[in-house]
Amino acid sequence: MAALRRGIAKNVISLERAEEALEDYLDLPLTRHGHQSLLQSILELRSNFSAYDATYVALAEKLDAELLTTDAPLRRAVKAHTKINLAT
């Protein structure tokens, strides 16, 4: 939602396209994972990651999953401080 809001505010995308993107997102077969089981890991990652980024890192660790991000600083931190595989 933040990206859609920002795109609309900067006139990068139209409201109509943002609404279409939202509909497409809602159609995705996603699984929601709660954060409570991640809280201890998030706290343990505090030295190298923001709480926001640590949430994704902790979930990737818990699921033994690759992490997909276009955030270069997060990619560098993951490479330096974890054994998580980064998706390309």
C-alpha positions, -999 to +999 in steps of 0.1 A: +000+000+000+029+024+007+042+019-028+008+024-044+002+055-023+036+069-032+031+062-069-002+080-069+012+109-049+041+113-074+019+108-104+038+077-114+007+056-116-030+065-119-055+058-092-072+034-116-039+014-121-033+014-083-068-001-078-060-027-104-028-035-087-046-039-054-071-062-069-043-083-084-026-084-050-058-096-033-060-124-059-026-138-050-025-171-031-006-157-001-001-172+033+000-148+063+025-155+090+019-140+124+047-120+141+045-133+176+066-164+170+093-141+155+096-116+183+126-132+200+145-135+168+137-099+158+151-088+191+182-109+186+188-093+152+187-058+166+224-051+161+223-055+124+188-049+112+159-025+118+129-041+135+111-039+101+139-056+082+145-081+111+109-093+107+116-104+071+149-119+081+134-138+110+106-151+089+130-163+061+151-181+088+120-197+103+107-209+069+142-218+057+133-196+027+152-173+003+148-136+009+138-115-021+145-078-018+156-049-040+169-030-009+207-030-014+216-022+022+193-051+034+209-074+009+244-065+022+234-070+058+218-103+051+250-115+033+272-102+061+252-114+091+231-144+082+232-177+063+200-168+044+200-173+006+191-142-013+168-147-043+179-132-075 
